[in-house]
Amino acid sequence: MDDYAIFASGYGFVENNLSSLLISRLEDSYALSDSFRPARALTLALYDSHRLPDFPYTRASSSFYAVVQLYARSSQLDTAEVRHRRFRDTPPWCHFSCDAFESVHHIFARCPAFLVIRRAHSMQL
């Protein structure tokens, strides 16, 4: 053991990352103080008590469709609109020479570059 080691009562010896221990202790002390009243600050009447509906990706025909739907709903598909909003490293316009924002809806429902694919799959339905 080192010549000097930090010891915190209730936790024992602190081996590394003293800053995370201090933050954790401060959060614990704040949560235990009398001034912390989450039930008064966050009234439950503001929240909807209805059961959440099943998301469409729970009934997807394959795991690939489920992942695409999940990513689309959580804004994680790498479209130009998302990259422009988050990183500002690309213009928000469609990469397929359309004069439109490259959003998830545009790619899957409107972009002329994918019209043939959409028509082929709509015939299968």
DSSP file (Angstrom, degrees, kcal/mol; ACC not computed):
  #  RESIDUE AA STRUCTURE BP1 BP2  ACC     N-H-->O    O-->H-N    N-H-->O    O-->H-N    TCO  KAPPA ALPHA  PHI   PSI    X-CA   Y-CA   Z-CA
    1    1 A M              0   0    0      0, 0.0     4,-0.1     0, 0.0     0, 0.0   0.000 360.0 360.0 360.0 150.9    0.0    0.0    0.0
    2    2 A D        -     0   0    0      2,-0.1     3,-0.1     1,-0.1     0, 0.0  -0.168 360.0-113.7 -65.2 162.9    1.2    3.6   -0.6
    3    3 A D  S    S+     0   0    0      1,-0.2     2,-0.5     0, 0.0    -1,-0.1   0.861 106.9  36.2 -65.3 -34.9    2.6    5.7    2.2
    4    4 A Y  S    S+     0   0    0      2,-0.0     2,-0.4     0, 0.0    -1,-0.2  -0.979  70.5 168.6-123.4 128.6   -0.4    8.0    1.9
    5    5 A A        -     0   0    0     -2,-0.5     2,-0.4    -3,-0.1    10,-0.1  -0.999  33.0-121.6-139.4 140.6   -3.9    6.8    1.1
    6    6 A I  E     -A   14   0A   0      8,-0.6     8,-3.2    -2,-0.4     2,-0.4  -0.669  27.3-166.1 -84.2 131.5   -7.2    8.6    1.3
    7    7 A F  E     -A   13   0A   0     -2,-0.4     2,-0.5     6,-0.3     6,-0.2  -0.976   5.2-169.2-120.9 129.7   -9.8    7.0    3.6
    8    8 A A  E >>  -A   12   0A   0      4,-2.9     4,-3.1    -2,-0.4     3,-1.9  -0.976  28.0-119.1-119.0 126.4  -13.5    8.0    3.6
    9    9 A S  T 34 S+     0   0    0     -2,-0.5    -2,-0.0     1,-0.3     0, 0.0  -0.394 101.8  20.7 -64.2 136.8  -15.7    6.7    6.4
   10   10 A G  T 34 S+     0   0    0     -2,-0.1    -1,-0.3     1,-0.1     0, 0.0   0.130 129.2  50.9  90.5 -20.5  -18.5    4.6    5.0
   11   11 A Y  T <4 S-     0   0    0     -3,-1.9     2,-0.3     1,-0.2    -2,-0.2   0.660  91.8-145.9-116.4 -30.6  -16.5    3.9    1.8
   12   12 A G  E  <  -A    8   0A   0     -4,-3.1    -4,-2.9     2,-0.1     2,-0.2  -0.666  57.8  -0.9  94.3-154.5  -13.1    2.8    2.9
   13   13 A F  E     -A    7   0A   0     -2,-0.3     2,-0.8    -6,-0.2    -6,-0.3  -0.527  67.1-134.2 -75.8 136.5   -9.9    3.5    1.1
   14   14 A V  E     -A    6   0A   0     -8,-3.2    -8,-0.6    -2,-0.2     3,-0.1  -0.821  23.7-179.5 -92.4 112.6  -10.2    5.6   -2.0
   15   15 A E        -     0   0    0     -2,-0.8     2,-0.3     1,-0.2    -1,-0.2   0.851  61.1 -17.0 -84.0 -35.6   -8.0    3.9   -4.6
   16   16 A N  S    S+     0   0    0      1,-0.2    -1,-0.2     2,-0.0     5,-0.1  -0.971 107.0  46.3-159.6 169.2   -8.7    6.3   -7.6
   17   17 A N     >  +     0   0    0     -2,-0.3     4,-1.2    -3,-0.1     3,-0.2   0.962  47.6 177.9  56.0  66.3  -10.9    9.0   -8.9
   18   18 A L  H  > S+     0   0    0      1,-0.2     4,-2.4     2,-0.2     5,-0.2   0.831  75.2  62.1 -64.3 -34.5  -11.3   11.3   -5.9
   19   19 A S  H  > S+     0   0    0      1,-0.2     4,-2.3     2,-0.2    -1,-0.2   0.897 102.4  49.2 -64.0 -40.0  -13.4   13.8   -7.8
   20   20 A S  H  > S+     0   0    0      1,-0.2     4,-2.3     2,-0.2    -1,-0.2   0.862 110.3  52.2 -68.1 -32.9  -16.2   11.2   -8.5
   21   21 A L  H  X S+     0   0    0     -4,-1.2     4,-2.5     2,-0.2    -2,-0.2   0.924 110.3  48.0 -65.0 -43.7  -16.2   10.3   -4.8
   22   22 A L  H  X S+     0   0    0     -4,-2.4     4,-2.4     2,-0.2    -2,-0.2   0.915 112.4  48.3 -63.7 -42.9  -16.6   13.9   -3.8
   23   23 A I  H  X S+     0   0    0     -4,-2.3     4,-2.5     2,-0.2    -1,-0.2   0.919 112.1  49.8 -62.8 -43.3  -19.4   14.5   -6.2
   24   24 A S  H  X S+     0   0    0     -4,-2.3     4,-2.3     1,-0.2    -2,-0.2   0.909 111.0  48.6 -62.3 -42.9  -21.1   11.3   -5.0
   25   25 A R  H  X S+     0   0    0     -4,-2.5     4,-2.4     2,-0.2    -1,-0.2   0.895 111.5  50.0 -65.4 -40.0  -20.8   12.4   -1.4
   26   26 A L  H  X S+     0   0    0     -4,-2.4     4,-2.2     2,-0.2    -2,-0.2   0.905 110.9  49.3 -64.3 -41.7  -22.2   15.9   -2.2
   27   27 A E  H  X S+     0   0    0     -4,-2.5     4,-2.4     2,-0.2    -2,-0.2   0.913 111.5  49.6 -63.1 -42.3  -25.2   14.3   -4.0
   28   28 A D  H  X S+     0   0    0     -4,-2.3     4,-1.6     1,-0.2    -2,-0.2   0.916 111.4  48.1 -62.6 -43.4  -25.9   12.0   -1.1
   29   29 A S  H  X S+     0   0    0     -4,-2.4     4,-0.7     1,-0.2    -1,-0.2   0.877 112.4  49.3 -67.8 -35.3  -25.7   14.8    1.4
   30   30 A Y  H >< S+     0   0    0     -4,-2.2     3,-0.7     1,-0.2     6,-0.3   0.911 110.4  50.2 -67.8 -41.3  -28.1   17.0   -0.8
   31   31 A A  H 3< S+     0   0    0     -4,-2.4    -1,-0.2     1,-0.2    -2,-0.2   0.806 112.7  47.4 -67.3 -28.7  -30.6   14.2   -1.2
   32   32 A L  H 3< S+     0   0    0     -4,-1.6    -1,-0.2    -5,-0.2    -2,-0.2   0.568  92.0 102.1 -88.5  -9.4  -30.6   13.6    2.6
   33   33 A S  S X< S-     0   0    0     -4,-0.7     3,-0.9    -3,-0.7    -3,-0.0  -0.312  80.8-119.4 -75.4 160.9  -31.0   17.2    3.5
   34   34 A D  T 3  S+     0   0    0      1,-0.2    -1,-0.1     3,-0.0    -4,-0.1   0.718 108.5  64.8 -71.5 -21.3  -34.4   18.7    4.6
   35   35 A S  T 3  S+     0   0    0     -5,-0.1     2,-0.8     1,-0.0    -1,-0.2   0.661  81.2  89.7 -77.7 -14.3  -34.4   21.1    1.7
   36   36 A F    <   +     0   0    0     -3,-0.9    -1,-0.0    -6,-0.3     0, 0.0  -0.748  46.0 156.9 -88.0 110.0  -34.6   18.4   -0.9
   37   37 A R    >>  +     0   0    0     -2,-0.8     4,-1.9     1,-0.1     3,-0.8  -0.695   9.6 169.0-134.2  79.7  -38.3   17.6   -1.6
   38   38 A P  H 3> S+     0   0    0      0, 0.0     4,-2.7     0, 0.0    -1,-0.1   0.808  77.0  62.9 -65.5 -27.8  -38.7   16.0   -5.0
   39   39 A A  H 34 S+     0   0    0      1,-0.2     5,-0.2     2,-0.2    -2,-0.0   0.829 109.7  40.3 -66.9 -29.3  -42.3   15.1   -4.2
   40   40 A R  H <4 S+     0   0    0     -3,-0.8     3,-0.3     1,-0.1    -1,-0.2   0.836 117.9  46.3 -85.1 -34.9  -43.2   18.8   -3.9
   41   41 A A  H  < S+     0   0    0     -4,-1.9     2,-0.6     1,-0.3    -2,-0.2   0.855 119.4  39.9 -75.3 -35.0  -41.1   19.9   -6.8
   42   42 A L  S  < S-     0   0    0     -4,-2.7    -1,-0.3    -5,-0.2     2,-0.2  -0.802  81.3-161.2-117.7  87.7  -42.3   17.2   -9.2
   43   43 A T    >   -     0   0    0     -2,-0.6     3,-1.3    -3,-0.3     4,-0.2  -0.475  17.2-138.9 -72.6 138.4  -46.0   16.7   -8.7
   44   44 A L  G >  S+     0   0    0      1,-0.3     3,-1.3    -5,-0.2    -1,-0.1   0.684  95.4  75.6 -71.1 -17.7  -47.3   13.4  -10.0
   45   45 A A  G 3  S+     0   0    0      1,-0.3    -1,-0.3     3,-0.0     4,-0.1   0.726  86.1  64.1 -66.6 -19.7  -50.4   15.1  -11.3
   46   46 A L  G <  S+     0   0    0     -3,-1.3     2,-0.3     2,-0.1    -1,-0.3   0.700  91.8  79.5 -74.7 -18.5  -48.3   16.5  -14.2
   47   47 A Y  S <  S-     0   0    0     -3,-1.3     2,-0.3    -4,-0.2    -3,-0.0  -0.665  86.3-114.9 -96.6 145.9  -47.6   13.0  -15.5
   48   48 A D        -     0   0    0     -2,-0.3    -2,-0.1     1,-0.1    -1,-0.0  -0.608  18.4-159.7 -77.0 130.8  -49.9   10.9  -17.6
   49   49 A S        +     0   0    0     -2,-0.3    -1,-0.1    -4,-0.1     2,-0.1   0.434  54.8 111.8 -93.9   1.6  -51.0    7.8  -15.8
   50   50 A H  S    S-     0   0    0      1,-0.1     2,-0.2     3,-0.0    -2,-0.1  -0.402  78.5 -99.3 -73.3 151.5  -52.1    5.9  -18.9
   51   51 A R        -     0   0    0      1,-0.1    -1,-0.1    -2,-0.1    -2,-0.1  -0.471  41.5-110.0 -68.8 139.3  -50.1    2.8  -19.9
   52   52 A L        -     0   0    0     -2,-0.2    -1,-0.1     1,-0.1     3,-0.1  -0.450  34.6-115.0 -69.3 141.6  -47.6    3.5  -22.7
   53   53 A P        -     0   0    0      0, 0.0     2,-0.2     0, 0.0    -1,-0.1  -0.358  35.0 -94.3 -72.4 157.8  -48.5    2.0  -26.1
   54   54 A D        -     0   0    0      1,-0.1     5,-0.0    -2,-0.1     0, 0.0  -0.508  43.2-119.9 -67.4 138.5  -46.3   -0.7  -27.6
   55   55 A F    >   -     0   0    0     -2,-0.2     3,-2.0     1,-0.1     4,-0.3  -0.526  19.3-116.8 -79.4 150.7  -43.9    0.8  -30.0
   56   56 A P  G >  S+     0   0    0      0, 0.0     3,-1.7     0, 0.0    -1,-0.1   0.810 110.6  66.1 -58.1 -30.2  -44.1   -0.4  -33.7
   57   57 A Y  G >  S+     0   0    0      1,-0.3     3,-0.9     2,-0.2    13,-0.1   0.626  86.4  70.2 -72.0  -9.0  -40.6   -1.9  -33.5
   58   58 A T  G <  S+     0   0    0     -3,-2.0    -1,-0.3     1,-0.2     8,-0.1   0.687 105.2  41.2 -76.1 -16.0  -41.8   -4.5  -31.0
   59   59 A R  G <  S+     0   0    0     -3,-1.7    -1,-0.2    -4,-0.3    -2,-0.2   0.058  86.1 138.6-114.5  23.2  -43.8   -6.1  -33.8
   60   60 A A    <   -     0   0    0     -3,-0.9    -3,-0.1     1,-0.1     3,-0.0  -0.340  57.4-130.7 -70.5 151.1  -41.1   -5.7  -36.5
   61   61 A S  S    S+     0   0    0      1,-0.1     2,-0.3    -2,-0.0    -1,-0.1   0.689  87.3  15.5 -78.4 -18.3  -40.6   -8.7  -38.9
   62   62 A S  S  > S-     0   0    0      1,-0.1     4,-1.7     0, 0.0     5,-0.1  -0.971  77.2-112.0-148.7 164.3  -36.9   -8.7  -38.4
   63   63 A S  H  > S+     0   0    0     -2,-0.3     4,-2.3     1,-0.2     5,-0.2   0.826 114.6  60.0 -68.2 -30.3  -34.3   -7.3  -36.1
   64   64 A F  H  > S+     0   0    0      2,-0.2     4,-2.4     1,-0.2    -1,-0.2   0.935 106.3  46.5 -62.4 -45.6  -32.9   -5.0  -38.8
   65   65 A Y  H  > S+     0   0    0      1,-0.2     4,-2.4     2,-0.2     5,-0.2   0.881 111.3  53.1 -63.6 -37.3  -36.3   -3.3  -39.1
   66   66 A A  H  X S+     0   0    0     -4,-1.7     4,-2.4     2,-0.2    -1,-0.2   0.913 110.1  46.8 -63.7 -42.4  -36.6   -3.0  -35.4
   67   67 A V  H  X S+     0   0    0     -4,-2.3     4,-2.8     2,-0.2     5,-0.2   0.917 112.1  49.8 -67.0 -43.3  -33.1   -1.3  -35.1
   68   68 A V  H  X S+     0   0    0     -4,-2.4     4,-2.5     2,-0.2    -2,-0.2   0.922 113.3  46.4 -62.1 -44.0  -33.9    1.1  -37.9
   69   69 A Q  H  X S+     0   0    0     -4,-2.4     4,-2.3     2,-0.2    -2,-0.2   0.906 113.2  49.3 -65.5 -40.9  -37.2    2.1  -36.4
   70   70 A L  H  X S+     0   0    0     -4,-2.4     4,-1.3    -5,-0.2    -2,-0.2   0.927 113.4  46.1 -64.0 -44.9  -35.7    2.5  -32.9
   71   71 A Y  H  <>S+     0   0    0     -4,-2.8     5,-2.9     1,-0.2     6,-0.8   0.889 112.2  51.7 -65.0 -38.8  -32.8    4.6  -34.3
   72   72 A A  H ><5S+     0   0    0     -4,-2.5     3,-1.1    -5,-0.2    -2,-0.2   0.917 110.6  47.5 -64.9 -42.1  -35.3    6.7  -36.3
   73   73 A R  H 3<5S+     0   0    0     -4,-2.3    -1,-0.2     1,-0.2    -2,-0.2   0.743 114.4  46.6 -72.0 -22.4  -37.5    7.4  -33.3
   74   74 A S  T 3<5S-     0   0    0     -4,-1.3    -1,-0.2    -5,-0.2    -2,-0.2   0.246 112.7-115.2-103.8  13.5  -34.5    8.3  -31.1
   75   75 A S  T < 5S+     0   0    0     -3,-1.1    -3,-0.2    -4,-0.2    -4,-0.1   0.874  80.2 122.3  56.9  42.9  -32.9   10.6  -33.7
   76   76 A Q      < +     0   0    0     -5,-2.9     2,-0.3    -6,-0.1    -4,-0.2   0.397  31.4 110.7-114.5   0.8  -29.9    8.4  -34.1
   77   77 A L  S    S-     0   0    0     -6,-0.8     2,-2.2     1,-0.1     5,-0.2  -0.594  78.5-117.2 -72.7 139.2  -30.0    7.7  -37.8
   78   78 A D        +     0   0    0     -2,-0.3     2,-0.2     4,-0.1    -1,-0.1  -0.455  56.4 152.8 -81.7  71.9  -27.1    9.5  -39.5
   79   79 A T     >  -     0   0    0     -2,-2.2     4,-2.3     1,-0.1     5,-0.2  -0.577  58.2-111.8 -93.7 163.8  -29.0   11.8  -41.7
   80   80 A A  H  > S+     0   0    0      1,-0.2     4,-2.5     2,-0.2     5,-0.2   0.858 117.6  56.3 -64.0 -34.3  -27.7   15.1  -42.9
   81   81 A E  H  > S+     0   0    0     21,-1.7     4,-2.2    11,-0.2    -1,-0.2   0.921 109.2  45.3 -63.6 -43.5  -30.3   16.9  -40.8
   82   82 A V  H  > S+     0   0    0     20,-0.4     4,-2.5     2,-0.2     5,-0.3   0.924 114.6  47.7 -66.5 -44.9  -29.1   15.2  -37.6
   83   83 A R  H  X>S+     0   0    0     -4,-2.3     4,-2.6     1,-0.2     5,-1.4   0.888 112.6  49.5 -64.3 -38.4  -25.4   15.8  -38.4
   84   84 A H  H  <5S+     0   0    0     -4,-2.5     4,-0.4    -5,-0.2    -1,-0.2   0.916 113.5  46.1 -66.5 -41.7  -26.0   19.4  -39.2
   85   85 A R  H  <5S+     0   0    0     -4,-2.2    -2,-0.2    -5,-0.2    -1,-0.2   0.888 123.8  32.5 -67.3 -40.0  -28.0   20.0  -36.0
   86   86 A R  H  <5S+     0   0    0     -4,-2.5    -2,-0.2    -5,-0.2    -3,-0.2   0.911 137.7  10.8 -86.1 -44.8  -25.5   18.2  -33.8
   87   87 A F  T  <5S-     0   0    0     -4,-2.6    -3,-0.2    -5,-0.3    -2,-0.1   0.638  76.2-139.8-114.9 -18.6  -22.1   18.8  -35.3
   88   88 A R      < +     0   0    0     -5,-1.4    -4,-0.2    -4,-0.4    -3,-0.1   0.807  67.0 121.8  58.2  31.4  -22.5   21.5  -38.0
   89   89 A D        +     0   0    0     -6,-0.7    -5,-0.1     1,-0.1    -1,-0.1   0.461  68.6  33.8-102.3  -1.8  -20.1   19.6  -40.2
   90   90 A T  S    S-     0   0    0    -10,-0.2    -2,-0.1    -7,-0.1    -1,-0.1  -0.994  86.9-103.4-148.1 148.9  -22.4   19.0  -43.1
   91   91 A P        -     0   0    0      0, 0.0    -7,-0.1     0, 0.0    -8,-0.1  -0.425  32.2-123.1 -70.2 153.5  -25.2   20.9  -44.8
   92   92 A P  S    S+     0   0    0      0, 0.0    10,-2.7     0, 0.0   -11,-0.2   0.435  74.1 113.9 -79.3   2.8  -28.7   19.7  -44.0
   93   93 A W  B    S-B  101   0B   0      8,-0.2     8,-0.2   -13,-0.1     6,-0.1  -0.367  79.1 -87.0 -79.2 155.4  -29.6   19.1  -47.7
   94   94 A C    >   -     0   0    0      6,-2.3     3,-0.8     4,-0.4     4,-0.1  -0.292  25.5-140.6 -61.2 137.5  -30.2   15.6  -49.2
   95   95 A H  T 3  S+     0   0    0      1,-0.2    -1,-0.1     2,-0.1    -2,-0.1   0.589  96.1  69.7 -74.1 -10.7  -27.1   13.8  -50.4
   96   96 A F  T 3  S-     0   0    0      2,-0.0    -1,-0.2     1,-0.0    -2,-0.1  -0.025 120.3 -97.4-102.6  30.5  -29.1   12.5  -53.4
   97   97 A S  S <  S+     0   0    0     -3,-0.8     2,-0.3     1,-0.2    -2,-0.1   0.719  77.5 140.3  65.2  27.2  -29.4   16.0  -55.2
   98   98 A C        -     0   0    0      2,-0.1     2,-1.0    -4,-0.1    -4,-0.4  -0.690  59.3-127.0 -89.9 152.4  -32.9   16.8  -53.9
   99   99 A D  S    S+     0   0    0     -2,-0.3     2,-0.3    -6,-0.1    -6,-0.0  -0.465  79.2  92.1 -94.1  62.1  -33.7   20.3  -52.8
  100  100 A A  S    S-     0   0    0     -2,-1.0    -6,-2.3    -6,-0.1     2,-0.2  -0.969  85.8 -88.7-147.8 159.0  -34.9   19.2  -49.4
  101  101 A F  B     -B   93   0B   0     -2,-0.3     2,-1.7    -8,-0.2    -8,-0.2  -0.511  41.2-122.9 -67.6 138.0  -33.7   18.6  -45.9
  102  102 A E        +     0   0    0    -10,-2.7   -21,-1.7    -2,-0.2   -20,-0.4  -0.600  53.6 153.5 -85.9  81.0  -32.4   15.0  -45.5
  103  103 A S     >  -     0   0    0     -2,-1.7     4,-2.4   -23,-0.1     5,-0.2  -0.521  60.5-103.7 -99.0 172.0  -34.6   13.9  -42.7
  104  104 A V  H  > S+     0   0    0      1,-0.2     4,-2.4     2,-0.2     5,-0.2   0.917 123.6  50.4 -61.8 -42.7  -35.7   10.4  -41.8
  105  105 A H  H  >>S+     0   0    0      1,-0.2     4,-2.3     2,-0.2     5,-0.7   0.909 109.9  50.1 -63.0 -41.8  -39.2   11.1  -43.3
  106  106 A H  I  >>S+     0   0    0      3,-0.2     5,-3.2     2,-0.2     4,-1.5   0.934 112.3  46.9 -62.6 -45.9  -37.6   12.5  -46.5
  107  107 A I  I  <5S+     0   0    0     -4,-2.4    -2,-0.2     1,-0.2    -1,-0.2   0.929 122.1  33.8 -62.1 -46.7  -35.4    9.4  -46.9
  108  108 A F  I  <5S+     0   0    0     -4,-2.4    -1,-0.2    -5,-0.2    -2,-0.2   0.698 134.1  20.3 -87.2 -19.3  -38.1    6.8  -46.3
  109  109 A A  I  <5S+     0   0    0     -4,-2.3    -3,-0.2    -5,-0.2    -2,-0.2   0.686 129.8  20.4-123.1 -24.5  -41.1    8.6  -47.8
  110  110 A R  I  <<S+     0   0    0     -4,-1.5    -3,-0.2    -5,-0.7    -4,-0.2   0.703  77.2 113.4-124.0 -26.2  -40.3   11.3  -50.2
  111  111 A C    > < -     0   0    0     -5,-3.2     3,-1.4    -6,-0.2     4,-0.1  -0.311  53.8-147.7 -62.9 125.1  -36.8   11.1  -51.7
  112  112 A P  G >  S+     0   0    0      0, 0.0     3,-1.2     0, 0.0     4,-0.4   0.735  93.2  71.2 -64.5 -21.2  -36.9   10.3  -55.5
  113  113 A A  G 3  S+     0   0    0      1,-0.3     3,-0.2     2,-0.1     4,-0.2   0.794 105.9  37.9 -64.7 -26.4  -33.7    8.3  -55.2
  114  114 A F  G <> S+     0   0    0     -3,-1.4     4,-2.5     1,-0.1    -1,-0.3   0.189  84.4 106.5-109.1  15.1  -35.6    5.6  -53.3
  115  115 A L  H <> S+     0   0    0     -3,-1.2     4,-2.5     1,-0.2     5,-0.2   0.899  79.4  50.8 -62.1 -42.8  -38.8    5.7  -55.3
  116  116 A V  H  > S+     0   0    0     -4,-0.4     4,-2.2     1,-0.2    -1,-0.2   0.911 111.9  47.3 -62.9 -43.1  -38.1    2.5  -57.1
  117  117 A I  H  > S+     0   0    0      2,-0.2     4,-2.1     1,-0.2    -2,-0.2   0.915 112.2  49.8 -65.3 -43.1  -37.4    0.6  -53.9
  118  118 A R  H  X S+     0   0    0     -4,-2.5     4,-2.1     1,-0.2    -2,-0.2   0.907 111.8  48.4 -62.7 -41.3  -40.5    2.1  -52.2
  119  119 A R  H  X S+     0   0    0     -4,-2.5     4,-1.7     2,-0.2    -1,-0.2   0.909 110.2  51.4 -66.0 -41.5  -42.7    1.0  -55.1
  120  120 A A  H  X S+     0   0    0     -4,-2.2     4,-0.9     1,-0.2    -1,-0.2   0.899 113.9  43.5 -62.6 -41.1  -41.3   -2.5  -55.2
  121  121 A H  H  X S+     0   0    0     -4,-2.1     4,-0.9     1,-0.2    -1,-0.2   0.818 109.6  55.7 -76.2 -30.5  -41.9   -3.0  -51.5
  122  122 A S  H  < S+     0   0    0     -4,-2.1    -1,-0.2     1,-0.2    -2,-0.2   0.804 104.0  55.6 -71.9 -26.5  -45.4   -1.5  -51.6
  123  123 A M  H  < S+     0   0    0     -4,-1.7    -1,-0.2     1,-0.2    -2,-0.2   0.822 103.7  55.2 -69.8 -30.4  -46.3   -4.0  -54.4
  124  124 A Q  H  <        0   0    0     -4,-0.9    -1,-0.2     1,-0.3    -2,-0.2   0.756 360.0 360.0 -73.4 -24.3  -45.3   -6.8  -52.0
  125  125 A L     <        0   0    0     -4,-0.9    -1,-0.3    -3,-0.1    -2,-0.2   0.503 360.0 360.0 -76.5 360.0  -47.6   -5.5  -49.3
